[in-house]
C-alpha cells in the first residue's frame, strides 16, 4: 500500500444542478463530454484469471498473477503462492475520466468487507491516494463497508462523499415466517469523524467540471421494475415497507464519439429505469455501456428478466457488463439476446473507452 501523503490532482467540485429535489426535469442537464473513461472493478462477486480481453474490456489475468507478490504457504513445494485479487459479495469501481489531458479519479462504492477494497487496490497496483471523491450508490453494507479500510489507508483526507440522505436509514429484510435480517447502515457520525465531507443530495450532481453526473433519485417509469420486496425501513420508530430504496443512484459519463456510460451499484431503481433516466437527464440517446449490478438474482426478480433484457436490447449499447447482484440466469439471458455486447465481469477487469478523434 502506498504511504505518500494524500493529495488532490485537481479540484473535485460538487455542483448543484437545481436548488431543490427534482426527479423528472423537463430540461436536459449539460454533461460535458470526456475524452476517455476507465472503469476498473475493485470489488465484485466474481474473479476469473482465465477470462480473455474482450472488446473494450481488459483483464487482470494470468500474466498479472505471475507478476504478483507472493504469499507464504506450507502446503506447496515452493513455499509460496500468488497474491491475487479476491471476490466477495459486494461492489466497488474505480472511475477515471480523462479530459483535456487531465485525469480525475473517483471511487464508486466500496464493497462488503472492511479490508476487501483496500487489499484489492494493493493487489491491482492502484493507489488510494489518487482518489479525489467518493460516491455511494446507496446505503447497503455490501457497497459501503470497504470505506473502513480505505479510510485507514489514506488517513484524514477531507474527501467529498456524495450520497443520498436516504442511505443512512435503518433497514432490514423481513420475510414473514422465514427471516428477519437487519441490514447495517452507514454511520454518518463515523464517516464525518474520519474526515470525509458528507454531501447529501437527493437531486442530480455534476462533478469534475460537469464531466460526471450522479443521478440522485431515479424516475420510475417502467411497468415491471417495482423494487425489492420484503425490504423495510425504520420509519417513525416502526418498520415499514421500503421496496423502492429511493436512495439508489447511478453514475453517468458521456464519452465523446461513443455515448453514455451508465454505472450502477445494485440497480434497485431498475436498470431500465436508470438507463432511460440517464438519457432523459442528459438529452443523449446513444448508450455506449451499461455496467454494474442489475439486481435480477433470485426468485423475486427472475420474472422480470425477460422484459428487462428486451428493453436493454432495444437500447442497443456497445457493451453490457452485468456484475454483482445481476445473477447467472439474467447474465445468460443477456448473453443470448446480445452476444455482440455482453461481456462478463471480474475483479480487476477494466472497461476502457476513448474518443478516437479527441479535440
N, C-alpha and C positions, 0 to 999 in steps of 0.2 A: 504494500500500500504506500502511495506517495505521501510524503510528510511535509512538503513545502507549504508555506502559509497560504491561506485562501486568498484568491484574487478574482476580480471580475474583469474578463476580457472586454466587456462593453456594458453600457448601462442597460439594465433589464427593466424596461419601462412596462408598467401595467396600466394601460389606458382604458378608462371607462368609455364605452360606446354611447350609452344613454344613461341619464341620471336615475332612472327608475326601472324596475324589472319589466322587461318586455319579452314575451315568449314568442310572438309571431310578428316581427317587424314587417312593415309594408315596403320599406326601402332597403336595398341591399347594403351590406357592410362593405367598405372598400378594403379588400385584403391585398396587400402589396405582394406581387409575385416574387418568389425566391429563385436563385439560380440553381440551387440543389438542395436536396434533403436526404439525410441518412437516418434511418430508424434502426437502432441496434437493440436487440432483445436481451435484456439483462436478467429477467426472471420470466419463466413460463412453465407450464405443466409438462413440457416435453424437451428432451435433449437427445440429439442423434448425431454422432460423429460421422456417420456414413452418408448423410444427405449430400448430394452434389449441389454446386451452384445452379441456380435456375433463374433465367431471365435477369431481372434487376436485383435478385437476392443472392448474396454471397454468404458462404457458410464458414463457421468455425469448426473445421473438420479434423481429419487425422493428421494432416501436416501441422496444424496448430497444436494438436495434442502432443505430437512428437517433440515440439519445441517448448512444451510447458515445463514449469517447475516440477520437481519430483517430491513425492510423499514417501516417508519411510514405512515399510511394512515387513513383517516377519514371515509372511506366507508365500512370498515369491523369491525365486533363486537370486534375483538381482538385488533384493533388499529394498526395492523402491518401486513406486508406480507413478502414474501421471496425475497431476492436479488439474482436473478438467472441470468445466462449468457444470453446476448441479441444477436439476429441475426441482420445482416444488409447486404446490397448488397456489399459484399467485401470478401476478403480472407486473412487469416494470419495463419501461422502454426509455432508452436514451435518444432524444431527438436533437439532431444537429441540422440547423438551417444555414445556408450559405447565400449571402447577398453582397454584391459589390466587393467581392474578395474577402469578406469577413465572416467568420463562423460564430454562431451563437449555439449554446448547449443548454437544454433543459431536461429535467427528469420528470417523466410522466409515470406516476405510480411507483410503488416501492416494494411490492411482494409481500409474502406471508410471514417469513421468519425474521428475527432481529438481525441476523448476520448474512442472510442469503444474498441480498443485493450487494452489500459491501464485498463479500468474498468473490462473487461472480465478476464484479468490476475488476478486482485484482487479477483474477484468472484470465480475463479478457484483455488485460493490459490497459485498462481505462482509468483515468484519474478522476476521483470525485471532486477535486478542486476546480475542475473546468466547468462544473455545473453552475449556472447563473440563476436558476429559478426552478422551483418545484411546482408541479400541478398534480392534484389528486382528482381522479375521475369520479370518485365517490368515497364514502366513508367506511366501506367494509374492510376488515382487517387484512384480507389477503392482497390488498392494494396499498396498505399503509404501514404495516409493522416494520418493514425494512428501513424506514426512516430512522429507526433506533441505531442500527449500525452505521448508517450514513452520517448521522449527527455526530456519533463518537469519532468517526474518521476525520471529518472536516473541522470539528470544534465549533465554537461560536462563529457563525458565518453571516448573519444578517440577511440571509437569502429570503426573497419573497416566496410565500407558499400560497398559491392560488387555489381556492377551494370554495365549493358551495356551502353556505351556512348550514344546510340540512345534513351535511356529512357528519356533524357532531351528535346527531340524535342517537339515543339508546335504542337498540333494535334486537329482534330475535326471530328465529324460525319456530313457528308453533303449528304442528300438525296434530289435530285432535286425536287423542288416544295413542299417539306414537312418539312424539318428540316435542320437547321444548328446549331450544338451544339458544342461549343469549349470545349475541354477536358483539364482541368487544368494539367499542367506538374509539376514535382518536381522541386524545386528551388535548383540548385547546390550551390548557394551562401548561402542560409539559412541553408542547411544541413551542409555545411562546418563550418559556423559560430557557429552552435550548438555543434561542437566538433567532428563530425563524420569524419573519414578518408575515403574519397571517392576513391574507387578503380575501375576505369573504364576499362573494358576489354571486347572486342568482342569475344575473344577466350576462350577456357575452362580454368578453375581454379581449383586447388586442395587445399583443406582446411583441417585443423586439422590433420597434419601428413599424408596427402594423403588419408584420410578416407572419405572425402566428395568431390564430383565432381560437379561443376557448369558447365553446358554445353557450355555457351556462345551461339553464333548464332547456330541455329539448321539447319542441312542439310534438304532440302525439296525434298523428293523422291517419295511420293505418287502421283497418278494422280487425286486425288479428294480433297485434302486439299489445298485450294487456298487462305487462309487468310480471311480477314474481308472486305467485300465490303462496299463502301461508307466511308471508313476510309481514312483521308487525313492528310498530314503533311505540315507544313510551310517550304518550300524549296526555298532558294534564294529570299525570300520576297513574294512568291506566294504559294497558296495552290495547292498541287499536290497529286495524288493518292498514298496511303500508305497502301495497303492491307496486305502486308507481316508482318508488325510490327517486323522487324528483331531483335529488342532488346529482344524479347521473349526468355527466357532461363529457364531451369529446373534444379532440384537438384537430384543427384543420390547417393545412398549409396548401398554398397554391404554387405549384412548381411550373415555371414558365415552360411552354412547349409540351406539357403533359396534362395538367389539370389539377384537380383537388386530390390531396391525400387526406383521408379521414382515419383517425386513430381513436379507438375506443378501448376502455378498460374491460368492462363486462357487457356493455351494451344493454343495460337494464331498461333504457328508454325504447329499445327495439332498434336493431341495426338498420332496418329500412327507414324507420322514422328518423334516425340520426343522419343517414346519408341524404335523405330528402331535405331535411332541415339545413344541412350544410350547403346544399345547392341553393336553397331559398335565402339563407342568410347572405351568401356571397354573390348571388346572381350568376354563378358559374355552373354550367350544366355538365361539363366534361369531368369525369371522375377517373383519376389515374390509379388510385389504390385504396382499398378498404382493408384495414389492418386491426387486429385485436380480438378481444373476446366478444362473441356474438350471443352468448348465453342461450344456447339451444340444446343443452345436455340434460338428459333425464326425462322421465315420462310426462312431467308437467309442460315441457316445452317442445317435445318431439312432434306434437300435432301441428305446430306452426312452421316446421322445417320446409314443407313443400311451398307454401306461399312466400316464405322468406327467400328461398332460392330463386323462385320465379321472378320476384321483384328485383333481386340483385342482378340476375342475368339480364333483365331489361335495362338496367343502369349501364351495363357494358364497360366496367372498369378494366384497365390494363391488367391489374393484379388484385386477386382476392386472397388475403392471407389470414385465415382464421386461427385463433390462438386460445389459450386458457380455457374458458368455460364453454367453448363452442360445441364440443362433443364430437365423437367419432362418426356418429350417424349423419350429423349435419355436414361434417367435413367431407364424408363420402358423397353425399348428395351434391355438394358444391363442386367437387372434382368431376363428377359425372356430367353435370349440367354445363360447366365452364372449364373444360380441360385445358384450354389455352391460357386461362387466367389464374386458376387455382394453384397456390404454392403453399406447401406445408411449412409450418414454423418450427423453430427450435431455438433453444438458448444459444446466444452468440450469433444468430443469423442477422445479416444487415441488408435492409432494403435501401438501395441507392438509386435515386432518380436525379438526373442532371439535364438542364437545358442544353441541347446540342448546339444552340446558337445564342450564348449569353450576350446581353447587351454590352 
